[in-house]
Amino acid sequence: MEVARQFDLNIEKVLEHWTPAYALRELIANAFDEYLLSETSVPNIYKDEQGAWHIRDFGRGLRYEHFTQNENKEKLNNPEMVIGKFGVGLKDAMATFDRQNIQILIRSRNADITMDKSNKHGFDDIVTLHAVIQSPSDPTLVGTDVILYGVNDEDMEQAKDFFLHFSGDEILEKTSYGSVLKPKKENKARIYVNGLCVAEEENFLFSYNITSTNAALRKALNRERTNVGRSAYTDRVKSILLACTDSVVANEMAADLKNYETGYIHDELQWTDVQLHACKILNANENVIFLTPDQMRNGGSLVTHAQDDGYRVVVVPESIAYRLTKLQDIEGSPIRDLEGYREEFNTSFHFTYIPVSSLSKEEQKVFAVKDLILNWLPSSQTKNIKEISISETMRVDYSGFEALGLWEPLEKRITIKRSQLRNVIDFSGTLLHEIAHAYTGADDKSLEFENGLTQLLGQLTSYAIKNEPRKKFLGLFKF
């Protein structure tokens, strides 16, 4: 008759606060580690007809050596794959089951293992927890079958809930550092390390599965592997987000970023480098234009033109908009803001010129005032002007609205928007504005332009008062 061998687990500190769910978590973690390391089938967790729970993997089979204190070298050499690394994890689980009166049978082709309390070898006055090792009841068994008696369904569901595999979280994008996940609506955002939940976040937009750990995170993955502090994984969460290239994640962040002014944004969107990266992704993958809230409110027809051209408006804070003007997207292209779109629009713009014969009689009457104004002004101020035209549409000015008039020095042409022909005051005011540009060659708001326009107005007024009967002069403006 075979004599069972007893393997002293040498448990020095029992984790009194551990519930059965924590112990079950360790067994499930071991099963998934074996699945990943041995590249076998996904573990199976089920309840048999007798009410016992099984955690079944299809790997190489558990051996009694796995109950030693030493860290598993194979796991330490593959940190990007596995959940665990501690030899004590399995032992902590055994101690918890013993304390909770849960019986366990571990079956593999290497041995059948149960738990028992007996005297410590050489010390009859000390009773410790031992693994009882017997010959395998099924030497052909593939993998390890852990059978648990006395585990309730709630504890097993809680244990499974620690794992990404059972969470139902949707993977939005995978990167070399880990994955961005969309948590189920009823769940808080979570931080997983190789598929095991180590922390929860109240105000994160996404959940994350970190598969490439750094020194800080590995150090923080303590014996219990729960309640890991944010400082340990912030760097890796940022790395995951900054490695994303898909617009799905960027769109979620951009939608959240719209709430920046109200202060109700998720914590990841407080990180400037993450905000900027989301904009870079969107610019590369979609036809978007980035506006500040003020530009969205006051951008005028330019915003409408952009939307009509198929651009989606993304509202970003002022601080982000300022930085975007100096950046390129993830493909090296300029990031499109309102000013960039204005330049694109005006470069590709074509006037819709209206022949004088197509104007209404009232419009032709107003348009004829140009000859009177040009005759009143000295030729030195109008000599550069070769043509005055009317267009149905106009380029967009710096404020985002269609310009009322435009001086084109290369063509020596003044173009005025047709809507200005509704009365002499609007038309003559716009015409004088553009004549001032032609005369001075200066831009709006410059001192040279302002002085030139003032001079024109003064000369025109003086001429009108001296050379036209008052009644006829006033009659010009009764259209």
C-alpha positions as CSV (number, residue, x, y, z in Angstrom):
1,M,0.0,0.0,0.0
2,E,1.4,3.4,-1.0
3,V,2.3,5.8,1.8
4,A,1.3,9.3,1.1
5,R,4.1,11.9,1.4
6,Q,3.5,15.1,3.2
7,F,4.9,18.4,1.9
8,D,5.1,21.1,4.6
9,L,3.9,24.3,3.1
10,N,5.8,26.4,5.7
11,I,3.2,29.2,5.7
12,E,4.5,31.8,8.0
13,K,1.8,34.4,7.6
14,V,-1.8,33.6,6.9
15,L,-3.7,36.4,5.1
16,E,-6.6,36.5,7.5
17,H,-8.6,39.0,5.4
18,W,-8.6,36.9,2.3
19,T,-12.0,35.5,1.3
20,P,-12.5,32.4,-0.8
21,A,-12.7,34.6,-3.9
22,Y,-9.1,35.8,-3.5
23,A,-7.9,32.2,-3.1
24,L,-9.9,31.1,-6.2
25,R,-8.3,34.0,-8.0
26,E,-4.9,32.5,-7.4
27,L,-5.9,29.1,-8.8
28,I,-7.5,30.7,-11.9
29,A,-4.4,32.9,-12.4
30,N,-2.2,29.8,-12.3
31,A,-4.4,28.1,-14.9
32,F,-4.2,31.0,-17.3
33,D,-0.5,31.4,-16.8
34,E,-0.1,27.7,-17.8
35,Y,-2.3,28.3,-20.8
36,L,-0.2,31.1,-22.0
37,L,3.2,29.5,-21.3
38,S,2.3,26.1,-22.7
39,E,0.2,27.5,-25.6
40,T,-2.6,25.1,-24.8
41,S,-6.4,25.4,-24.7
42,V,-8.1,28.0,-22.6
43,P,-8.9,26.9,-19.1
44,N,-12.3,25.6,-18.3
45,I,-14.2,26.6,-15.1
46,Y,-17.3,24.6,-14.3
47,K,-19.5,23.0,-11.7
48,D,-20.0,19.3,-11.8
49,E,-23.2,17.3,-11.0
50,Q,-22.1,16.8,-7.4
51,G,-21.8,20.5,-6.8
52,A,-17.9,20.7,-6.9
53,W,-16.2,23.4,-8.8
54,H,-13.4,22.6,-11.2
55,I,-10.6,24.8,-12.5
56,R,-9.2,22.9,-15.4
57,D,-6.2,23.7,-17.5
58,F,-4.6,21.7,-20.3
59,G,-1.0,22.4,-19.7
60,R,1.9,20.3,-18.3
61,G,0.4,19.4,-15.0
62,L,1.0,20.7,-11.5
63,R,3.9,19.2,-9.5
64,Y,4.5,19.3,-5.7
65,E,7.5,21.6,-6.5
66,H,5.1,24.4,-7.3
67,F,4.4,24.7,-3.6
68,T,7.9,25.9,-2.8
69,Q,8.5,29.5,-1.7
70,N,10.8,30.4,-4.7
71,E,9.5,32.6,-7.4
72,N,8.9,30.8,-10.6
73,K,11.8,31.5,-13.0
74,E,9.7,30.6,-16.1
75,K,7.2,33.3,-15.1
76,L,9.9,35.8,-14.2
77,N,11.4,35.3,-17.7
78,N,8.0,35.9,-19.4
79,P,6.6,38.9,-17.5
80,E,4.7,40.1,-20.6
81,M,2.6,36.9,-20.7
82,V,1.8,35.8,-17.3
83,I,-0.2,37.1,-14.3
84,G,1.7,35.6,-11.4
85,K,5.3,35.2,-10.3
86,F,5.0,34.3,-6.6
87,G,5.4,30.7,-5.4
88,V,3.5,31.8,-2.3
89,G,0.3,32.6,-4.2
90,L,-0.7,29.0,-4.4
91,K,0.2,28.4,-0.7
92,D,-1.9,31.5,0.3
93,A,-4.8,30.0,-1.5
94,M,-4.4,26.7,0.3
95,A,-4.3,28.4,3.7
96,T,-7.4,30.4,2.9
97,F,-9.3,27.3,1.8
98,D,-8.3,25.5,5.1
99,R,-9.5,28.5,7.1
100,Q,-12.8,28.5,5.2
101,N,-13.3,24.7,5.5
102,I,-13.1,24.3,1.7
103,Q,-11.7,21.0,0.6
104,I,-9.4,20.7,-2.4
105,L,-8.2,17.9,-4.6
106,I,-5.6,18.7,-7.2
107,R,-5.2,16.1,-10.0
108,S,-2.5,15.9,-12.6
109,R,-0.4,13.2,-14.3
110,N,2.3,13.9,-11.8
111,A,0.3,13.5,-8.6
112,D,-3.0,13.7,-6.7
113,I,-2.7,16.4,-4.0
114,T,-4.9,17.2,-1.0
115,M,-4.4,19.3,2.1
116,D,-4.0,18.2,5.7
117,K,-2.8,19.5,9.0
118,S,-0.1,17.5,10.9
119,N,2.9,17.9,13.1
120,K,5.8,19.8,11.6
121,H,8.7,17.3,10.9
122,G,10.8,17.0,14.0
123,F,8.5,19.2,16.1
124,D,5.5,17.3,17.5
125,D,4.2,20.4,19.3
126,I,3.7,22.5,16.1
127,V,0.9,21.7,13.7
128,T,1.2,23.1,10.2
129,L,-0.6,22.8,6.8
130,H,0.8,20.1,4.6
131,A,0.1,19.1,1.0
132,V,-0.5,15.4,0.9
133,I,1.2,13.9,-2.2
134,Q,-0.1,10.7,-3.7
135,S,0.5,8.9,-7.0
136,P,-1.7,10.1,-9.8
137,S,-5.1,8.5,-10.1
138,D,-4.9,9.2,-13.8
139,P,-1.3,9.2,-15.2
140,T,-2.7,10.1,-18.7
141,L,-4.5,13.2,-17.5
142,V,-3.6,16.2,-19.6
143,G,-3.1,19.4,-17.6
144,T,-4.4,20.1,-14.1
145,D,-7.8,19.6,-12.6
146,V,-8.4,21.5,-9.4
147,I,-11.6,20.3,-7.6
148,L,-13.1,22.3,-4.8
149,Y,-15.7,21.2,-2.4
150,G,-17.7,23.8,-0.4
151,V,-17.2,26.8,-2.7
152,N,-20.4,28.8,-3.2
153,D,-21.3,30.2,-6.6
154,E,-21.0,33.8,-5.5
155,D,-17.4,33.4,-4.5
156,M,-16.6,31.7,-7.8
157,E,-18.2,34.6,-9.8
158,Q,-16.4,37.1,-7.8
159,A,-13.1,35.3,-8.4
160,K,-13.8,35.2,-12.2
161,D,-14.6,38.9,-12.2
162,F,-11.0,39.7,-11.4
163,F,-10.1,38.5,-14.9
164,L,-10.3,40.4,-18.2
165,H,-11.2,37.1,-19.9
166,F,-14.5,37.0,-18.0
167,S,-15.2,40.7,-17.7
168,G,-17.0,41.4,-21.0
169,D,-14.8,44.5,-21.5
170,E,-14.5,45.4,-25.2
171,I,-11.0,45.7,-26.6
172,L,-10.8,49.0,-28.5
173,E,-7.2,48.9,-29.6
174,K,-4.1,46.9,-28.9
175,T,-0.6,48.4,-28.6
176,S,2.9,47.1,-27.7
177,Y,2.3,48.3,-24.1
178,G,-1.2,46.9,-23.7
179,S,-4.8,47.4,-24.7
180,V,-7.4,50.1,-24.3
181,L,-10.7,48.7,-23.2
182,K,-14.2,49.9,-23.0
183,P,-15.6,48.8,-19.7
184,K,-19.2,47.5,-19.3
185,K,-21.5,50.3,-18.3
186,E,-22.2,48.9,-14.9
187,N,-18.5,48.5,-14.1
188,K,-15.9,51.0,-13.0
189,A,-12.8,51.5,-15.2
190,R,-10.2,48.9,-14.3
191,I,-6.5,48.4,-14.6
192,Y,-5.5,44.9,-15.6
193,V,-2.0,43.5,-15.7
194,N,-1.8,40.6,-18.1
195,G,-5.5,40.1,-17.7
196,L,-5.8,40.3,-13.9
197,C,-7.5,43.3,-12.3
198,V,-5.1,45.1,-9.9
199,A,-7.0,48.4,-9.4
200,E,-10.2,50.2,-10.2
201,E,-10.6,53.9,-11.2
202,E,-13.6,56.1,-10.5
203,N,-12.9,58.7,-13.2
204,F,-11.0,57.0,-16.0
205,L,-12.6,57.0,-19.5
206,F,-11.2,53.6,-20.4
207,S,-10.0,50.4,-18.8
208,Y,-6.5,49.2,-19.6
209,N,-4.8,45.8,-19.8
210,I,-1.1,46.4,-19.3
211,T,1.0,43.7,-20.9
212,S,4.4,45.4,-20.8
213,T,5.3,46.2,-17.2
214,N,8.1,48.5,-16.0
215,A,10.1,48.4,-12.8
216,A,7.7,50.6,-10.8
217,L,4.7,48.4,-11.7
218,R,6.5,45.1,-11.0
219,K,7.5,46.4,-7.6
220,A,3.9,47.4,-6.8
221,L,2.5,44.0,-7.7
222,N,2.7,42.8,-4.2
223,R,1.8,39.5,-2.8
224,E,-1.9,40.3,-2.9
225,R,-1.9,42.1,-6.3
226,T,-4.9,44.3,-5.4
227,N,-5.3,48.0,-4.7
228,V,-2.1,48.9,-6.6
229,G,-1.6,52.7,-6.5
230,R,-2.1,54.9,-9.5
231,S,1.5,56.1,-9.4
232,A,2.6,52.6,-10.3
233,Y,0.7,52.3,-13.5
234,T,0.2,55.9,-14.7
235,D,3.3,55.8,-16.9
236,R,2.1,52.6,-18.6
237,V,-1.4,53.9,-19.2
238,K,0.1,57.0,-20.9
239,S,2.3,54.8,-23.0
240,I,-0.7,52.8,-24.1
241,L,-2.6,55.9,-25.1
242,L,0.3,57.5,-26.8
243,A,0.9,54.3,-28.8
244,C,-2.7,54.3,-30.1
245,T,-3.3,55.1,-33.8
246,D,-6.9,54.2,-34.3
247,S,-9.6,56.9,-34.5
248,V,-12.0,54.8,-32.3
249,V,-10.0,55.7,-29.1
250,A,-9.3,59.2,-30.3
251,N,-12.9,59.9,-31.0
252,E,-13.9,58.8,-27.5
253,M,-11.2,61.1,-26.1
254,A,-12.2,64.0,-28.3
255,A,-15.8,63.7,-27.3
256,D,-14.7,63.8,-23.6
257,L,-12.4,66.8,-24.3
258,K,-15.4,68.9,-25.4
259,N,-16.4,69.1,-21.7
260,Y,-13.0,70.7,-20.8
261,E,-14.5,74.1,-20.1
262,T,-17.0,72.6,-17.6
263,G,-14.3,70.7,-15.7
264,Y,-16.2,67.4,-16.1
265,I,-13.6,65.4,-18.1
266,H,-12.1,62.0,-17.3
267,D,-8.6,61.9,-15.7
268,E,-6.7,60.7,-18.7
269,L,-7.9,63.9,-20.6
270,Q,-6.2,66.0,-17.9
271,W,-2.8,64.9,-19.4
272,T,-1.8,67.4,-22.1
273,D,0.3,64.9,-24.1
274,V,-2.7,62.5,-24.3
275,Q,-5.0,65.3,-25.5
276,L,-2.6,66.3,-28.2
277,H,-2.1,62.7,-29.3
278,A,-5.8,62.2,-29.7
279,C,-5.9,65.2,-32.0
280,K,-3.0,63.9,-34.0
281,I,-4.8,60.6,-34.6
282,L,-8.0,62.2,-35.6
283,N,-6.3,64.6,-38.0
284,A,-4.5,61.6,-39.7
285,N,-7.6,59.4,-40.0
286,E,-10.5,61.7,-40.6
287,N,-11.4,65.0,-42.2
288,V,-11.5,67.1,-39.1
289,I,-11.0,70.7,-38.1
290,F,-10.0,71.8,-34.6
291,L,-11.8,74.8,-33.1
292,T,-11.8,76.5,-29.8
293,P,-15.2,77.1,-28.2
294,D,-15.0,80.8,-29.1
295,Q,-14.2,79.9,-32.8
296,M,-17.1,77.5,-32.9
297,R,-19.4,80.3,-31.7
298,N,-17.9,83.1,-33.8
299,G,-16.3,81.4,-36.7
300,G,-19.1,82.5,-39.0
301,S,-19.4,81.2,-42.6
302,L,-16.0,79.7,-42.5
303,V,-17.2,77.0,-40.1
304,T,-20.2,76.4,-42.3
305,H,-17.9,76.1,-45.4
306,A,-15.8,73.6,-43.6
307,Q,-18.8,71.5,-42.6
308,D,-20.2,71.7,-46.1
309,D,-16.8,70.5,-47.4
310,G,-17.1,67.4,-45.2
311,Y,-15.0,68.4,-42.3
312,R,-16.1,67.3,-38.8
313,V,-15.7,70.0,-36.1
314,V,-13.7,68.9,-33.0
315,V,-13.9,71.5,-30.2
316,V,-10.7,71.7,-28.1
317,P,-9.5,74.0,-25.3
318,E,-7.6,77.2,-26.1
319,S,-4.4,75.7,-24.6
320,I,-4.6,72.7,-26.9
321,A,-5.5,74.7,-30.0
322,Y,-2.5,76.9,-29.5
323,R,-0.1,73.9,-29.4
324,L,-1.7,72.2,-32.3
325,T,-0.6,75.0,-34.7
326,K,3.0,73.9,-34.1
327,L,2.5,70.1,-34.5
328,Q,2.0,67.5,-37.2
329,D,-0.2,64.5,-37.0
330,I,0.9,60.9,-36.7
331,E,1.5,60.8,-40.5
332,G,3.5,64.0,-40.6
333,S,0.8,66.2,-42.0
334,P,-0.1,69.7,-40.6
335,I,-3.0,69.7,-38.1
336,R,-5.9,71.6,-39.5
337,D,-7.3,74.5,-37.5
338,L,-9.5,77.4,-38.5
339,E,-6.7,79.5,-39.9
340,G,-5.3,76.5,-41.9
341,Y,-8.7,75.8,-43.3
342,R,-9.1,79.4,-44.3
343,E,-5.9,79.3,-46.3
344,E,-7.0,76.1,-48.0
345,F,-10.4,77.5,-48.8
346,N,-9.1,80.7,-50.2
347,T,-6.4,78.9,-52.3
348,S,-8.9,76.7,-53.9
349,F,-11.6,79.4,-54.1
350,H,-13.1,80.6,-57.5
351,F,-15.2,83.7,-57.7
352,T,-18.7,83.6,-59.2
353,Y,-18.5,86.7,-61.3
354,I,-21.8,88.4,-62.3
355,P,-21.9,90.3,-65.6
356,V,-23.2,93.9,-65.3
357,S,-26.0,92.9,-67.7
358,S,-27.2,90.2,-65.3
359,L,-27.6,92.7,-62.4
360,S,-31.1,94.1,-61.7
361,K,-31.8,97.6,-62.6
362,E,-31.5,98.8,-59.1
363,E,-28.1,97.0,-58.7
364,Q,-26.9,98.5,-62.0
365,K,-27.9,101.9,-60.7
366,V,-25.8,101.4,-57.5
367,F,-22.9,100.0,-59.4
368,A,-22.7,103.0,-61.6
369,V,-21.8,105.2,-58.6
370,K,-18.2,103.7,-58.9
371,D,-17.6,105.9,-61.9
372,L,-18.6,109.0,-60.0
373,I,-16.4,108.1,-57.0
374,L,-13.4,107.3,-59.3
375,N,-13.8,110.6,-61.1
376,W,-13.9,112.5,-57.7
377,L,-10.6,111.0,-56.6
378,P,-7.2,112.0,-57.9
379,S,-5.8,109.6,-60.5
380,S,-2.7,109.1,-58.3
381,Q,-4.9,107.2,-55.9
382,T,-6.8,105.1,-58.5
383,K,-4.2,104.5,-61.2
384,N,-3.5,100.9,-60.0
385,I,-7.1,99.9,-60.5
386,K,-7.9,98.3,-63.9
387,E,-11.1,96.5,-63.1
388,I,-14.0,96.5,-60.6
389,S,-16.1,93.3,-60.6
390,I,-19.1,91.9,-58.8
391,S,-19.1,88.3,-57.4
392,E,-21.9,86.2,-55.9
393,T,-19.4,84.5,-53.6
394,M,-16.2,85.8,-51.8
395,R,-13.2,84.4,-50.1
396,V,-13.2,84.2,-46.3
397,D,-11.5,86.8,-44.2
398,Y,-9.6,86.4,-40.9
399,S,-12.8,86.6,-38.8
400,G,-14.2,83.6,-40.6
401,F,-16.8,85.5,-42.6
402,E,-17.0,86.0,-46.3
403,A,-15.2,89.3,-47.2
404,L,-17.4,92.1,-48.6
405,G,-14.6,93.2,-50.9
406,L,-11.2,92.2,-52.1
407,W,-8.2,93.9,-53.7
408,E,-6.1,91.6,-55.9
409,P,-2.8,93.4,-56.7
410,L,-1.6,91.0,-59.3
411,E,-4.8,91.3,-61.4
412,K,-5.2,95.0,-60.3
413,R,-8.8,94.1,-59.7
414,I,-11.3,95.1,-57.0
415,T,-14.0,92.5,-56.5
416,I,-17.1,93.3,-54.4
417,K,-19.7,91.0,-53.1
418,R,-23.1,91.3,-54.9
419,S,-25.0,91.8,-51.6
420,Q,-23.3,95.2,-51.2
421,L,-25.3,96.5,-54.2
422,R,-28.4,96.7,-52.0
423,N,-27.7,100.4,-51.5
424,V,-25.1,103.1,-52.3
425,I,-23.9,103.4,-48.7
426,D,-22.9,99.7,-48.4
427,F,-21.4,99.7,-51.9
428,S,-19.4,102.9,-51.7
429,G,-18.1,102.2,-48.3
430,T,-16.8,98.8,-49.5
431,L,-15.4,100.3,-52.7
432,L,-13.5,103.0,-50.8
433,H,-12.1,100.4,-48.4
434,E,-10.6,98.4,-51.3
435,I,-9.4,101.6,-53.1
436,A,-7.5,102.4,-49.9
437,H,-5.8,98.9,-50.2
438,A,-5.0,99.6,-53.9
439,Y,-3.6,103.1,-53.1
440,T,-1.5,102.1,-50.0
441,G,-0.7,98.5,-50.7
442,A,-1.1,97.9,-46.9
443,D,-3.1,95.4,-44.9
444,D,-6.1,96.0,-42.7
445,K,-5.4,97.5,-39.3
446,S,-2.0,98.8,-40.3
447,L,-1.4,102.5,-39.7
448,E,-0.5,103.1,-43.4
449,F,-3.9,101.7,-44.4
450,E,-5.8,103.7,-41.8
451,N,-4.1,106.9,-42.9
452,G,-4.8,106.2,-46.6
453,L,-8.5,105.5,-45.9
454,T,-8.8,108.6,-43.9
455,Q,-7.3,110.6,-46.7
456,L,-9.6,109.2,-49.3
457,L,-12.7,109.9,-47.2
458,G,-11.6,113.4,-46.5
459,Q,-10.9,114.1,-50.2
460,L,-14.1,112.6,-51.4
461,T,-16.2,114.5,-48.9
462,S,-14.4,117.8,-49.7
463,Y,-14.9,117.3,-53.4
464,A,-18.6,116.4,-53.0
465,I,-19.3,119.4,-50.9
466,K,-17.5,121.9,-53.2
467,N,-18.6,120.6,-56.6
468,E,-22.1,119.2,-56.3
469,P,-25.4,121.0,-55.5
470,R,-26.5,120.0,-52.1
471,K,-29.8,118.6,-53.3
472,K,-28.2,116.5,-56.0
473,F,-25.5,115.2,-53.6
474,L,-28.1,114.1,-51.1
475,G,-30.2,112.6,-53.8
476,L,-27.5,110.1,-54.6
477,F,-28.3,108.3,-51.4
478,K,-32.1,107.9,-52.0
479,F,-32.1,104.4,-53.5
